[in-house]
């Protein structure tokens, strides 16, 4: 699991735009997260995205919104065309008429939302994305102001349709910073037997408090996050090595191949062996 750092495409902003034209070959992007919120508009073909341990399939003209710091990975098949918009959570600051850092949250704190093709908000967002892409591509005079205004419009629609709530103290970047030693430790020692006492000691808190802090900050329990990291590495070994299931199970931290297979099937819907054959095909 790695943190992705986004390079803004617009000066004095956090806005990043990418118009992915016809993909000449399939592409995998492994587990990652970033501080920016993200919109993906599938313009041609389809795309697969994993959020936590669930696979979601997106088809032509579907749009997905992914909230900040939500772990995800993607598979892009040959022939796909995708519009990508990423930006820091923001609002209009009335005093400075600019963007101010501010956490955004989906209603009921859902980490993502899919706007299927043909729905009302899907049409609204596609219109916004098309105008944003036009401004970014043509770069006529003052295009930066128009582009920022369009991003404001996108965020305003999320509030208008109650997909975003006013932020409360449910997401704290201080908590993220506090948990960074834990996330780094998990990435380095995911194959080891990690106890709650051991991991909570890294930030000098009692383990029951640690569990509450981790779940509140990451939107996922500590054990589920540990499994997420382990399965991410397991999938990489399944697809990119000749190791058998027993070797992979022990290498990513499971005490037995049978338990690894059971947990893998619960999360992916397939046994590791069948998953490997399916992805290779």
Secondary structure, DSSP 8 states (H G I E B T S, - for coil): -EE-----SSTTS--EEEEE---SS-EEEEEEE-SEEEEEEEEESEEEEEETTEEEEEETT-EEEE-TT--EEEEE-TT-EEEEEEEE-EEEETTTTEEEE---EEGGG-SEEEE-TTSHHHHHHHHHHHHHHHHHHH--TTHHHHHHHHHHHHHHHHHHTTSEE---TT--HHHHHHHHHHHHHHHHHTTS---HHHHHHTTT--HHHHHHHHHHHHSS-HHHHHHHHHHHHHHHHHHH----HHHHHHHTT-S-HHHHHHHHHHHHSS-HHHHHHHHH-
